[in-house]
Amino acid sequence: MISFDEITRLIPHRYPFLFVDRVLELEAGKRIRCVKNVTGNEYFFSGHFPDLALMPGTVVVEALAQCGLLLFRAGSPRQRADKVFLLGAADARFLKPITPGDQLVFDVVAEKVISTAAIVRGVALVDGQPVAKAKLTFAAVDRSGFETAREHRTS
Amino acid sequence: MYADNVERTVTEVVAEVSEKPEEELWKQRDSHLFEEVGLDSLLALEIVATLERKYRIEVPEEKIVDVTTLSAAITLVKEMLREQGKLEAAL
């Protein structure tokens, strides 16, 4: 089990953009199971929507991506902390609405992991039923390399 | 236009992942596939992961950076299949 405090030491995300409460199970490099308790106080419910609280699908994809990052980071000493994580591709499907009171369980498995990038497949479950699934590709780029790439683009 | 099935299948995979037409890819099979700075390795990774599933091969990390052209991807797959004694059956 990995606590919320330990999660903040593994990935750089913070409020209001950290969507994983706890890691329940982890097989390093293979799979991870995480949980998020959705409360009526989530900041995004004030706008999505004022009269009908629905968790945005993009936030669920972000949560799955964060689980993928935790899988990528946890138990792999080769990874350094000074990385920027960039999502390169997301192929997602949203199956059921998510509302306050739901407990989201994320099951994410690694499809291909290398030292600088990964492809993962994840499913979000509520009461054991799939509510969303996604295939995600992300890269871990050195902060210096990221700045260089941005300068190229803007010059 | 293809000499064997590996050439055809790898081209189909690259076309699907890169969202480029097969014919165009084949004509420019020795040109660099990716131009975007920084994100090219992700497309190469997606191509390799798809080819691994299709051919039941495992491409080591150091070989992924070589997948810069369609020809390089075809050569890599043939090399991996040859190592496993599965090339003849795949052609």
gemmi code that builds the backbone of each chain (N, CA, C; Angstrom):
import gemmi

chains = {
    "A": [
        ("MET", (0.844, -1.202, 0.000), (0.000, 0.000, 0.000), (0.882, 1.256, 0.000)),
        ("ILE", (0.522, 2.233, -0.832), (1.269, 3.495, -0.869), (0.299, 4.611, -0.480)),
        ("SER", (0.661, 5.393, 0.514), (-0.239, 6.426, 1.032), (-0.240, 7.661, 0.131)),
        ("PHE", (-1.185, 8.556, 0.418), (-1.291, 9.804, -0.345), (0.011, 10.610, -0.238)),
        ("ASP", (0.572, 10.666, 0.961), (1.812, 11.435, 1.156), (2.965, 10.859, 0.342)),
        ("GLU", (3.022, 9.533, 0.299), (4.084, 8.900, -0.503), (3.857, 9.138, -1.996)),
        ("ILE", (2.589, 9.169, -2.408), (2.270, 9.438, -3.822), (2.856, 10.799, -4.235)),
        ("THR", (2.751, 11.792, -3.350), (3.257, 13.128, -3.701), (4.784, 13.148, -3.800)),
        ("ARG", (5.421, 12.125, -3.264), (6.879, 12.055, -3.427), (7.263, 11.347, -4.730)),
        ("LEU", (6.296, 10.630, -5.327), (6.588, 9.882, -6.556), (6.239, 10.646, -7.829)),
        ("ILE", (5.150, 11.425, -7.777), (4.764, 12.201, -8.966), (4.605, 13.676, -8.565)),
        ("PRO", (4.814, 14.590, -9.532), (4.835, 16.016, -9.179), (3.452, 16.657, -9.035)),
        ("HIS", (2.392, 15.944, -9.347), (1.049, 16.522, -9.332), (0.612, 16.899, -7.920)),
        ("ARG", (-0.137, 18.002, -7.826), (-0.649, 18.488, -6.540), (-2.072, 19.012, -6.737)),
        ("TYR", (-2.741, 19.322, -5.615), (-4.048, 19.943, -5.685), (-3.936, 21.203, -6.544)),
        ("PRO", (-4.846, 21.486, -7.441), (-6.093, 20.759, -7.693), (-6.001, 19.723, -8.811)),
        ("PHE", (-4.817, 19.147, -8.995), (-4.684, 18.247, -10.140), (-4.049, 16.911, -9.777)),
        ("LEU", (-4.276, 16.470, -8.562), (-3.839, 15.131, -8.170), (-5.089, 14.298, -7.897)),
        ("PHE", (-5.270, 13.230, -8.657), (-6.530, 12.494, -8.609), (-6.370, 11.040, -8.150)),
        ("VAL", (-5.336, 10.767, -7.383), (-5.155, 9.426, -6.823), (-5.009, 9.572, -5.306)),
        ("ASP", (-5.834, 8.843, -4.541), (-5.779, 8.938, -3.074), (-4.812, 7.924, -2.470)),
        ("ARG", (-4.739, 6.750, -3.082), (-3.968, 5.682, -2.452), (-3.646, 4.619, -3.505)),
        ("VAL", (-2.489, 3.992, -3.370), (-2.168, 2.828, -4.196), (-2.480, 1.595, -3.366)),
        ("LEU", (-3.340, 0.731, -3.892), (-3.738, -0.467, -3.143), (-2.806, -1.645, -3.405)),
        ("GLU", (-2.463, -1.821, -4.679), (-1.602, -2.949, -5.057), (-0.624, -2.490, -6.124)),
        ("LEU", (0.564, -3.071, -6.089), (1.567, -2.710, -7.091), (2.461, -3.904, -7.380)),
        ("GLU", (2.557, -4.228, -8.663), (3.562, -5.197, -9.125), (4.469, -4.391, -10.016)),
        ("ALA", (5.650, -4.041, -9.500), (6.533, -3.097, -10.191), (6.721, -3.458, -11.658)),
        ("GLY", (6.489, -2.450, -12.512), (6.691, -2.636, -13.947), (5.582, -3.413, -14.649)),
        ("LYS", (4.610, -3.929, -13.870), (3.574, -4.762, -14.496), (2.170, -4.189, -14.341)),
        ("ARG", (1.731, -3.965, -13.081), (0.374, -3.477, -12.905), (0.246, -2.718, -11.596)),
        ("ILE", (-0.799, -1.882, -11.532), (-1.032, -1.103, -10.323), (-2.543, -0.985, -10.117)),
        ("ARG", (-2.963, -0.966, -8.857), (-4.380, -0.728, -8.546), (-4.423, 0.452, -7.578)),
        ("CYS", (-5.169, 1.498, -7.969), (-5.240, 2.712, -7.152), (-6.703, 3.039, -6.861)),
        ("VAL", (-6.894, 3.974, -5.918), (-8.256, 4.332, -5.570), (-8.391, 5.848, -5.445)),
        ("LYS", (-9.566, 6.344, -5.835), (-9.925, 7.748, -5.583), (-11.361, 7.795, -5.094)),
        ("ASN", (-11.552, 8.434, -3.960), (-12.908, 8.649, -3.458), (-13.409, 9.982, -3.988)),
        ("VAL", (-14.517, 9.941, -4.689), (-15.065, 11.148, -5.316), (-16.058, 11.793, -4.340)),
        ("THR", (-15.777, 13.025, -3.924), (-16.688, 13.703, -2.989), (-17.433, 14.839, -3.706)),
        ("GLY", (-18.502, 15.249, -3.114), (-19.269, 16.365, -3.676), (-18.511, 17.685, -3.604)),
        ("ASN", (-17.417, 17.708, -2.851), (-16.619, 18.933, -2.712), (-15.542, 19.088, -3.776)),
        ("GLU", (-15.424, 18.142, -4.717), (-14.403, 18.285, -5.765), (-14.637, 19.615, -6.480)),
        ("TYR", (-13.532, 20.340, -6.741), (-13.683, 21.693, -7.298), (-14.352, 21.690, -8.666)),
        ("PHE", (-14.160, 20.586, -9.435), (-14.699, 20.617, -10.808), (-16.218, 20.483, -10.848)),
        ("PHE", (-16.815, 20.006, -9.753), (-18.280, 19.871, -9.765), (-18.993, 21.228, -9.775)),
        ("SER", (-18.293, 22.279, -9.335), (-18.962, 23.592, -9.331), (-19.229, 24.086, -10.752)),
        ("GLY", (-18.437, 23.567, -11.719), (-18.674, 23.994, -13.110), (-19.149, 22.862, -13.995)),
        ("HIS", (-19.100, 21.623, -13.531), (-19.404, 20.472, -14.394), (-20.350, 19.522, -13.676)),
        ("PHE", (-21.640, 19.805, -13.505), (-22.279, 21.038, -13.954), (-22.964, 21.646, -12.743)),
        ("PRO", (-23.302, 22.942, -12.768), (-23.870, 23.575, -11.578), (-25.119, 22.855, -11.048)),
        ("ASP", (-25.912, 22.279, -11.947), (-27.143, 21.627, -11.480), (-27.100, 20.106, -11.619)),
        ("LEU", (-25.952, 19.564, -12.016), (-25.829, 18.104, -12.168), (-24.345, 17.734, -12.059)),
        ("ALA", (-23.965, 17.201, -10.891), (-22.539, 16.924, -10.644), (-22.096, 15.651, -11.363)),
        ("LEU", (-21.307, 15.829, -12.430), (-20.750, 14.711, -13.189), (-19.242, 14.878, -13.274)),
        ("MET", (-18.493, 13.846, -12.955), (-17.031, 13.941, -13.037), (-16.618, 13.985, -14.512)),
        ("PRO", (-15.841, 14.998, -14.918), (-15.452, 15.089, -16.333), (-14.618, 13.877, -16.763)),
        ("GLY", (-14.914, 13.367, -17.960), (-14.174, 12.216, -18.478), (-12.687, 12.511, -18.593)),
        ("THR", (-12.350, 13.751, -18.936), (-10.935, 14.104, -19.077), (-10.199, 13.964, -17.744)),
        ("VAL", (-10.914, 14.215, -16.650), (-10.297, 14.064, -15.323), (-10.056, 12.578, -15.030)),
        ("VAL", (-10.977, 11.724, -15.473), (-10.797, 10.282, -15.274), (-9.573, 9.808, -16.063)),
        ("VAL", (-9.426, 10.318, -17.292), (-8.249, 9.965, -18.099), (-6.975, 10.435, -17.390)),
        ("GLU", (-7.018, 11.652, -16.838), (-5.862, 12.174, -16.110), (-5.540, 11.276, -14.906)),
        ("ALA", (-6.578, 10.832, -14.207), (-6.373, 9.952, -13.046), (-5.708, 8.642, -13.486)),
        ("LEU", (-6.180, 8.082, -14.596), (-5.573, 6.844, -15.104), (-4.111, 7.094, -15.502)),
        ("ALA", (-3.852, 8.263, -16.092), (-2.480, 8.609, -16.473), (-1.592, 8.722, -15.232)),
        ("GLN", (-2.140, 9.301, -14.166), (-1.359, 9.427, -12.927), (-1.060, 8.042, -12.337)),
        ("CYS", (-2.005, 7.115, -12.446), (-1.755, 5.732, -11.998), (-0.628, 5.125, -12.851)),
        ("GLY", (-0.681, 5.405, -14.162), (0.371, 4.908, -15.059), (1.733, 5.456, -14.666)),
        ("LEU", (1.760, 6.744, -14.304), (3.027, 7.363, -13.873), (3.528, 6.727, -12.588)),
        ("LEU", (2.608, 6.448, -11.671), (3.005, 5.808, -10.408), (3.587, 4.420, -10.683)),
        ("LEU", (2.979, 3.723, -11.626), (3.490, 2.406, -12.013), (4.897, 2.550, -12.605)),
        ("PHE", (5.058, 3.597, -13.411), (6.334, 3.873, -14.074), (7.412, 4.252, -13.057)),
        ("ARG", (6.995, 5.036, -12.041), (7.970, 5.583, -11.084), (8.261, 4.631, -9.929)),
        ("ALA", (7.245, 3.955, -9.433), (7.429, 3.149, -8.232), (8.295, 1.929, -8.532)),
        ("GLY", (9.229, 1.698, -7.694), (10.054, 0.499, -7.810), (10.983, 0.488, -9.006)),
        ("SER", (11.250, 1.650, -9.594), (12.254, 1.661, -10.664), (13.299, 2.716, -10.355)),
        ("PRO", (14.399, 2.303, -9.752), (15.428, 3.224, -9.284), (16.102, 4.010, -10.409)),
        ("ARG", (15.900, 3.525, -11.672), (16.563, 4.217, -12.792), (15.948, 5.596, -13.038)),
        ("GLN", (14.686, 5.776, -12.597), (14.000, 7.034, -12.881), (14.470, 8.142, -11.935)),
        ("ARG", (14.766, 9.292, -12.506), (15.138, 10.427, -11.669), (13.924, 11.320, -11.493)),
        ("ALA", (13.982, 12.146, -10.456), (12.812, 12.953, -10.119), (12.641, 14.176, -11.022)),
        ("ASP", (13.739, 14.659, -11.643), (13.647, 15.911, -12.394), (13.141, 15.679, -13.814)),
        ("LYS", (12.004, 15.026, -13.919), (11.428, 14.729, -15.231), (10.115, 15.493, -15.405)),
        ("VAL", (9.815, 15.797, -16.683), (8.511, 16.344, -17.025), (7.758, 15.214, -17.722)),
        ("PHE", (6.516, 14.980, -17.331), (5.756, 13.898, -17.935), (4.806, 14.466, -18.991)),
        ("LEU", (4.914, 13.943, -20.203), (4.079, 14.422, -21.301), (3.226, 13.277, -21.819)),
        ("LEU", (1.917, 13.517, -21.857), (1.012, 12.520, -22.419), (1.029, 12.683, -23.930)),
        ("GLY", (1.357, 11.608, -24.648), (1.480, 11.697, -26.095), (0.226, 11.249, -26.819)),
        ("ALA", (-0.470, 10.261, -26.261), (-1.677, 9.746, -26.918), (-2.619, 9.169, -25.886)),
        ("ALA", (-3.918, 9.375, -26.114), (-4.929, 8.804, -25.223), (-6.073, 8.286, -26.080)),
        ("ASP", (-6.385, 7.026, -25.900), (-7.507, 6.417, -26.613), (-8.488, 5.976, -25.525)),
        ("ALA", (-9.543, 6.772, -25.338), (-10.391, 6.547, -24.160), (-11.838, 6.253, -24.526)),
        ("ARG", (-12.502, 5.545, -23.632), (-13.918, 5.257, -23.785), (-14.593, 5.473, -22.431)),
        ("PHE", (-15.708, 6.205, -22.449), (-16.405, 6.490, -21.199), (-17.713, 5.712, -21.198)),
        ("LEU", (-17.919, 4.905, -20.168), (-19.012, 3.938, -20.198), (-20.196, 4.324, -19.316)),
        ("LYS", (-19.894, 4.916, -18.139), (-20.976, 5.288, -17.219), (-20.622, 6.589, -16.523)),
        ("PRO", (-21.632, 7.402, -16.155), (-21.328, 8.658, -15.449), (-20.806, 8.400, -14.033)),
        ("ILE", (-19.931, 9.291, -13.580), (-19.358, 9.183, -12.233), (-19.844, 10.379, -11.431)),
        ("THR", (-20.410, 10.112, -10.250), (-21.033, 11.169, -9.451), (-20.484, 11.142, -8.022)),
        ("PRO", (-20.740, 12.216, -7.229), (-20.253, 12.257, -5.845), (-20.695, 11.010, -5.064)),
        ("GLY", (-19.758, 10.482, -4.257), (-20.047, 9.286, -3.485), (-19.462, 8.027, -4.100)),
        ("ASP", (-19.128, 8.106, -5.404), (-18.522, 6.934, -6.061), (-17.093, 6.730, -5.566)),
        ("GLN", (-16.712, 5.472, -5.419), (-15.298, 5.170, -5.180), (-14.730, 4.595, -6.471)),
        ("LEU", (-13.743, 5.313, -7.013), (-13.135, 4.880, -8.274), (-11.934, 3.994, -7.979)),
        ("VAL", (-11.940, 2.802, -8.575), (-10.762, 1.928, -8.488), (-10.164, 1.878, -9.887)),
        ("PHE", (-8.864, 2.150, -9.957), (-8.180, 2.162, -11.254), (-7.261, 0.949, -11.347)),
        ("ASP", (-7.470, 0.123, -12.361), (-6.564, -0.991, -12.638), (-5.773, -0.647, -13.891)),
        ("VAL", (-4.473, -0.510, -13.757), (-3.638, -0.104, -14.887), (-2.532, -1.141, -15.088)),
        ("VAL", (-2.398, -1.608, -16.331), (-1.339, -2.573, -16.638), (-0.388, -1.980, -17.679)),
        ("ALA", (0.884, -2.356, -17.553), (1.893, -1.865, -18.492), (1.858, -2.704, -19.748)),
        ("GLU", (1.798, -2.020, -20.884), (1.872, -2.762, -22.149), (3.310, -2.783, -22.643)),
        ("LYS", (3.976, -1.631, -22.521), (5.381, -1.543, -22.934), (6.019, -0.415, -22.125)),
        ("VAL", (7.072, -0.732, -21.430), (7.741, 0.285, -20.613), (9.218, 0.320, -20.975)),
        ("ILE", (9.724, 1.511, -21.282), (11.167, 1.689, -21.452), (11.585, 2.792, -20.483)),
        ("SER", (12.864, 3.114, -20.423), (13.321, 4.046, -19.382), (12.798, 5.467, -19.587)),
        ("THR", (12.392, 5.810, -20.833), (11.974, 7.182, -21.096), (10.495, 7.316, -21.460)),
        ("ALA", (9.770, 6.215, -21.555), (8.369, 6.295, -21.982), (7.632, 5.010, -21.638)),
        ("ALA", (6.310, 5.072, -21.756), (5.526, 3.870, -21.463), (4.186, 3.918, -22.180)),
        ("ILE", (3.655, 2.720, -22.451), (2.280, 2.582, -22.938), (1.556, 1.760, -21.886)),
        ("VAL", (0.428, 2.271, -21.396), (-0.330, 1.534, -20.378), (-1.794, 1.444, -20.805)),
        ("ARG", (-2.472, 0.415, -20.268), (-3.910, 0.276, -20.473), (-4.575, 0.298, -19.115)),
        ("GLY", (-5.637, 1.089, -18.987), (-6.267, 1.186, -17.686), (-7.779, 1.126, -17.766)),
        ("VAL", (-8.371, 0.649, -16.674), (-9.829, 0.660, -16.565), (-10.192, 1.266, -15.218)),
        ("ALA", (-11.237, 2.118, -15.214), (-11.749, 2.690, -13.972), (-13.028, 1.956, -13.613)),
        ("LEU", (-13.132, 1.529, -12.350), (-14.288, 0.739, -11.916), (-15.000, 1.441, -10.768)),
        ("VAL", (-16.333, 1.326, -10.762), (-17.136, 1.731, -9.603), (-17.983, 0.526, -9.229)),
        ("ASP", (-17.899, 0.097, -7.991), (-18.610, -1.120, -7.545), (-18.311, -2.314, -8.456)),
        ("GLY", (-17.065, -2.407, -8.901), (-16.652, -3.542, -9.733), (-17.062, -3.447, -11.192)),
        ("GLN", (-17.801, -2.389, -11.544), (-18.255, -2.231, -12.932), (-17.394, -1.196, -13.658)),
        ("PRO", (-16.934, -1.496, -14.890), (-16.131, -0.520, -15.631), (-16.939, 0.746, -15.942)),
        ("VAL", (-16.345, 1.911, -15.662), (-17.003, 3.181, -15.991), (-16.216, 3.946, -17.056)),
        ("ALA", (-14.935, 3.602, -17.223), (-14.116, 4.227, -18.265), (-12.903, 3.353, -18.506)),
        ("LYS", (-12.371, 3.417, -19.726), (-11.104, 2.735, -19.979), (-10.284, 3.536, -20.976)),
        ("ALA", (-8.980, 3.353, -20.931), (-8.116, 4.148, -21.807), (-6.783, 3.461, -22.031)),
        ("LYS", (-6.245, 3.713, -23.221), (-4.867, 3.322, -23.516), (-4.080, 4.624, -23.598)),
        ("LEU", (-3.005, 4.719, -22.857), (-2.268, 5.970, -22.742), (-0.794, 5.775, -23.058)),
        ("THR", (-0.240, 6.731, -23.781), (1.192, 6.710, -24.077), (1.802, 7.975, -23.508)),
        ("PHE", (2.835, 7.844, -22.685), (3.463, 9.053, -22.143), (4.976, 8.936, -22.141)),
        ("ALA", (5.605, 10.104, -22.110), (7.070, 10.163, -22.097), (7.536, 10.877, -20.848)),
        ("ALA", (8.668, 10.464, -20.346), (9.324, 11.183, -19.253), (10.518, 11.900, -19.871)),
        ("VAL", (10.406, 13.215, -19.958), (11.421, 14.018, -20.639), (12.215, 14.792, -19.599)),
        ("ASP", (13.532, 14.881, -19.801), (14.346, 15.714, -18.909), (13.863, 17.142, -18.970)),
        ("ARG", (13.815, 17.808, -17.828), (13.352, 19.185, -17.783), (14.157, 20.062, -18.755)),
        ("SER", (15.475, 19.831, -18.844), (16.320, 20.635, -19.735), (15.942, 20.388, -21.195)),
        ("GLY", (15.693, 19.108, -21.549), (15.308, 18.761, -22.911), (13.983, 19.377, -23.289)),
        ("PHE", (13.069, 19.432, -22.320), (11.747, 20.006, -22.544), (11.861, 21.494, -22.850)),
        ("GLU", (12.708, 22.190, -22.087), (12.903, 23.624, -22.315), (13.491, 23.859, -23.706)),
        ("THR", (14.455, 23.000, -24.114), (15.077, 23.144, -25.432), (14.030, 22.964, -26.529)),
        ("ALA", (13.170, 21.941, -26.373), (12.134, 21.675, -27.368), (11.185, 22.861, -27.481)),
        ("ARG", (10.852, 23.463, -26.354), (9.936, 24.616, -26.365), (10.581, 25.800, -27.058)),
        ("GLU", (11.879, 26.004, -26.819), (12.574, 27.126, -27.459), (12.592, 26.955, -28.966)),
        ("HIS", (12.799, 25.702, -29.429), (12.783, 25.422, -30.866), (11.456, 25.828, -31.465)),
        ("ARG", (10.382, 25.518, -30.743), (9.043, 25.744, -31.266), (8.718, 27.224, -31.328)),
        ("THR", (9.219, 27.985, -30.366), (8.825, 29.382, -30.297), (9.775, 30.296, -31.067)),
        ("SER", (10.945, 29.761, -31.491), (11.905, 30.632, -32.181), (11.634, 30.645, -33.679)),
    ],
    "B": [
        ("MET", (3.473, -4.107, -54.648), (4.627, -3.257, -54.385), (5.514, -3.827, -53.275)),
        ("TYR", (4.925, -4.734, -52.467), (5.726, -5.307, -51.391), (6.388, -6.609, -51.832)),
        ("ALA", (7.619, -6.836, -51.344), (8.330, -8.055, -51.712), (7.892, -9.238, -50.854)),
        ("ASP", (7.398, -8.968, -49.654), (6.965, -10.067, -48.783), (5.931, -9.556, -47.774)),
        ("ASN", (5.405, -10.505, -46.982), (4.334, -10.169, -46.038), (4.796, -9.296, -44.866)),
        ("VAL", (6.057, -9.426, -44.490), (6.564, -8.603, -43.386), (6.544, -7.129, -43.813)),
        ("GLU", (6.985, -6.866, -45.033), (6.983, -5.487, -45.538), (5.556, -4.925, -45.519)),
        ("ARG", (4.609, -5.762, -45.962), (3.212, -5.325, -46.018), (2.674, -5.056, -44.599)),
        ("THR", (2.878, -5.997, -43.705), (2.306, -5.883, -42.356), (2.918, -4.706, -41.590)),
        ("VAL", (4.228, -4.565, -41.676), (4.882, -3.460, -40.944), (4.392, -2.116, -41.500)),
        ("THR", (4.236, -2.041, -42.814), (3.738, -0.793, -43.413), (2.327, -0.496, -42.914)),
        ("GLU", (1.490, -1.540, -42.844), (0.114, -1.355, -42.342), (0.127, -0.829, -40.902)),
        ("VAL", (1.010, -1.416, -40.084), (1.086, -0.995, -38.676), (1.554, 0.457, -38.571)),
        ("VAL", (2.596, 0.790, -39.312), (3.130, 2.157, -39.250), (2.085, 3.156, -39.756)),
        ("ALA", (1.340, 2.754, -40.798), (0.302, 3.629, -41.344), (-0.786, 3.882, -40.300)),
        ("GLU", (-1.154, 2.830, -39.582), (-2.209, 2.960, -38.586), (-1.775, 3.861, -37.429)),
        ("VAL", (-0.576, 3.609, -36.926), (-0.102, 4.373, -35.760), (0.203, 5.824, -36.131)),
        ("SER", (0.848, 6.016, -37.288), (1.265, 7.383, -37.652), (0.160, 8.160, -38.369)),
        ("GLU", (-0.937, 7.463, -38.690), (-2.061, 8.077, -39.399), (-1.628, 8.699, -40.722)),
        ("LYS", (-0.775, 7.936, -41.447), (-0.341, 8.375, -42.778), (-0.746, 7.295, -43.774)),
        ("PRO", (-1.029, 7.671, -45.050), (-1.428, 6.651, -46.023), (-0.290, 5.679, -46.328)),
        ("GLU", (-0.674, 4.390, -46.467), (0.326, 3.339, -46.699), (1.205, 3.615, -47.922)),
        ("GLU", (0.538, 4.033, -49.024), (1.296, 4.218, -50.266), (2.375, 5.278, -50.116)),
        ("GLU", (1.988, 6.355, -49.453), (2.937, 7.461, -49.244), (4.110, 6.994, -48.383)),
        ("LEU", (3.786, 6.227, -47.343), (4.835, 5.713, -46.453), (5.801, 4.815, -47.210)),
        ("TRP", (5.210, 3.956, -48.059), (6.055, 2.999, -48.784), (6.981, 3.728, -49.753)),
        ("LYS", (6.428, 4.752, -50.443), (7.251, 5.523, -51.388), (8.415, 6.198, -50.667)),
        ("GLN", (8.145, 6.637, -49.427), (9.181, 7.370, -48.679), (9.725, 6.515, -47.539)),
        ("ARG", (9.916, 5.242, -47.834), (10.267, 4.327, -46.728), (11.649, 4.573, -46.133)),
        ("ASP", (12.499, 5.328, -46.833), (13.812, 5.630, -46.262), (13.877, 7.030, -45.657)),
        ("SER", (12.746, 7.737, -45.678), (12.734, 9.089, -45.087), (12.359, 8.986, -43.619)),
        ("HIS", (12.758, 9.984, -42.875), (12.432, 9.998, -41.446), (10.921, 10.075, -41.240)),
        ("LEU", (10.434, 9.237, -40.344), (8.989, 9.155, -40.119), (8.468, 10.328, -39.300)),
        ("PHE", (9.285, 10.811, -38.390), (8.776, 11.794, -37.425), (9.578, 13.078, -37.495)),
        ("GLU", (8.861, 14.170, -37.385), (9.545, 15.466, -37.395), (9.382, 16.197, -36.079)),
        ("GLU", (8.346, 15.817, -35.333), (8.080, 16.558, -34.096), (9.207, 16.347, -33.096)),
        ("VAL", (9.705, 17.453, -32.559), (10.797, 17.365, -31.588), (10.250, 16.806, -30.280)),
        ("GLY", (10.926, 15.827, -29.742), (10.572, 15.338, -28.411), (9.551, 14.224, -28.382)),
        ("LEU", (8.586, 14.265, -29.296), (7.519, 13.262, -29.227), (7.720, 12.099, -30.196)),
        ("ASP", (8.800, 12.137, -30.991), (9.016, 11.082, -31.982), (9.186, 9.715, -31.346)),
        ("SER", (9.823, 9.681, -30.170), (10.089, 8.387, -29.543), (8.786, 7.711, -29.116)),
        ("LEU", (7.740, 8.502, -28.861), (6.460, 7.917, -28.454), (5.815, 7.156, -29.603)),
        ("LEU", (5.867, 7.746, -30.812), (5.304, 7.054, -31.972), (6.109, 5.795, -32.269)),
        ("ALA", (7.425, 5.894, -32.155), (8.277, 4.730, -32.384), (7.923, 3.637, -31.373)),
        ("LEU", (7.679, 4.039, -30.138), (7.322, 3.078, -29.088), (5.983, 2.401, -29.395)),
        ("GLU", (5.009, 3.200, -29.871), (3.702, 2.633, -30.208), (3.821, 1.649, -31.367)),
        ("ILE", (4.638, 2.010, -32.356), (4.849, 1.121, -33.506), (5.483, -0.186, -33.033)),
        ("VAL", (6.512, -0.066, -32.211), (7.227, -1.258, -31.733), (6.299, -2.134, -30.884)),
        ("ALA", (5.503, -1.509, -29.997), (4.603, -2.283, -29.131), (3.588, -3.056, -29.976)),
        ("THR", (3.068, -2.410, -31.034), (2.101, -3.087, -31.909), (2.764, -4.246, -32.652)),
        ("LEU", (3.981, -4.019, -33.133), (4.699, -5.078, -33.857), (5.054, -6.233, -32.922)),
        ("GLU", (5.378, -5.917, -31.681), (5.684, -6.971, -30.691), (4.476, -7.884, -30.490)),
        ("ARG", (3.279, -7.246, -30.380), (2.056, -8.025, -30.182), (1.774, -8.900, -31.389)),
        ("LYS", (1.934, -8.286, -32.571), (1.589, -8.983, -33.813), (2.509, -10.170, -34.072)),
        ("TYR", (3.799, -9.985, -33.838), (4.774, -11.027, -34.181), (5.267, -11.819, -32.966)),
        ("ARG", (4.746, -11.493, -31.785), (5.201, -12.149, -30.535), (6.714, -12.102, -30.401)),
        ("ILE", (7.232, -10.886, -30.568), (8.678, -10.681, -30.398), (8.868, -9.683, -29.273)),
        ("GLU", (10.075, -9.580, -28.762), (10.363, -8.564, -27.748), (11.557, -7.744, -28.214)),
        ("VAL", (11.301, -6.458, -28.467), (12.354, -5.592, -28.992), (13.060, -4.913, -27.817)),
        ("PRO", (14.365, -5.083, -27.692), (15.075, -4.428, -26.583), (15.068, -2.898, -26.741)),
        ("GLU", (15.115, -2.222, -25.586), (14.994, -0.753, -25.575), (15.997, -0.059, -26.498)),
        ("GLU", (17.222, -0.562, -26.527), (18.259, 0.143, -27.311), (17.994, 0.083, -28.814)),
        ("LYS", (17.122, -0.852, -29.238), (16.821, -0.957, -30.678), (15.688, -0.013, -31.092)),
        ("ILE", (14.904, 0.455, -30.129), (13.731, 1.270, -30.466), (14.146, 2.588, -31.112)),
        ("VAL", (15.258, 3.153, -30.650), (15.716, 4.437, -31.207), (16.102, 4.311, -32.682)),
        ("ASP", (16.365, 3.063, -33.126), (16.738, 2.866, -34.539), (15.527, 2.955, -35.470)),
        ("VAL", (14.320, 2.875, -34.894), (13.110, 2.880, -35.726), (12.778, 4.319, -36.138)),
        ("THR", (13.559, 4.835, -37.081), (13.343, 6.215, -37.536), (12.709, 6.255, -38.925)),
        ("THR", (12.795, 5.135, -39.648), (12.195, 5.064, -40.985), (11.400, 3.764, -41.093)),
        ("LEU", (10.530, 3.690, -42.097), (9.771, 2.459, -42.321), (10.724, 1.306, -42.650)),
        ("SER", (11.723, 1.584, -43.480), (12.703, 0.540, -43.833), (13.390, 0.002, -42.584)),
        ("ALA", (13.726, 0.894, -41.657), (14.404, 0.473, -40.419), (13.491, -0.427, -39.601)),
        ("ALA", (12.190, -0.110, -39.585), (11.233, -0.934, -38.831), (11.138, -2.328, -39.444)),
        ("ILE", (11.102, -2.381, -40.786), (11.030, -3.673, -41.487), (12.289, -4.491, -41.197)),
        ("THR", (13.443, -3.851, -41.298), (14.714, -4.538, -41.036), (14.745, -5.092, -39.614)),
        ("LEU", (14.282, -4.274, -38.660), (14.288, -4.687, -37.251), (13.412, -5.928, -37.031)),
        ("VAL", (12.198, -5.889, -37.591), (11.285, -7.032, -37.418), (11.901, -8.290, -38.028)),
        ("LYS", (12.466, -8.159, -39.230), (13.068, -9.329, -39.886), (14.233, -9.870, -39.060)),
        ("GLU", (15.012, -8.961, -38.514), (16.158, -9.359, -37.691), (15.689, -10.135, -36.449)),
        ("MET", (14.648, -9.603, -35.785), (14.143, -10.261, -34.574), (13.542, -11.632, -34.908)),
        ("LEU", (12.811, -11.696, -36.040), (12.194, -12.960, -36.441), (13.265, -13.984, -36.821)),
        ("ARG", (14.324, -13.501, -37.476), (15.412, -14.402, -37.878), (16.066, -14.997, -36.630)),
        ("GLU", (16.293, -14.155, -35.630), (16.906, -14.626, -34.375), (16.085, -15.727, -33.729)),
        ("GLN", (14.762, -15.626, -33.905), (13.882, -16.621, -33.266), (13.525, -17.763, -34.211)),
        ("GLY", (14.133, -17.761, -35.392), (13.867, -18.829, -36.369), (12.449, -18.779, -36.947)),
        ("LYS", (11.830, -17.581, -36.927), (10.437, -17.489, -37.387), (10.293, -16.674, -38.669)),
        ("LEU", (11.451, -16.277, -39.259), (11.382, -15.378, -40.412), (10.736, -16.037, -41.626)),
        ("GLU", (11.174, -17.246, -41.951), (10.661, -17.923, -43.154), (9.132, -18.021, -43.125)),
        ("ALA", (8.607, -18.382, -41.957), (7.159, -18.547, -41.829), (6.405, -17.227, -41.976)),
        ("ALA", (7.075, -16.134, -41.651), (6.394, -14.830, -41.662), (6.407, -14.167, -43.046)),
        ("LEU", (7.335, -14.589, -43.910), (7.481, -13.917, -45.207), (6.327, -14.203, -46.157)),
    ],
}
model = gemmi.Model(1)
for chain_id, residues in chains.items():
    chain = gemmi.Chain(chain_id)
    for i, (resn, *xyz) in enumerate(residues, 1):
        res = gemmi.Residue()
        res.name, res.seqid = resn, gemmi.SeqId(i, " ")
        for name, pos in zip(("N", "CA", "C"), xyz):
            atom = gemmi.Atom()
            atom.name, atom.element = name, gemmi.Element(name[0])
            atom.pos, atom.b_iso = gemmi.Position(*pos), 0.0
            res.add_atom(atom)
        chain.add_residue(res)
    model.add_chain(chain)
structure = gemmi.Structure()
structure.add_model(model)
structure.setup_entities()
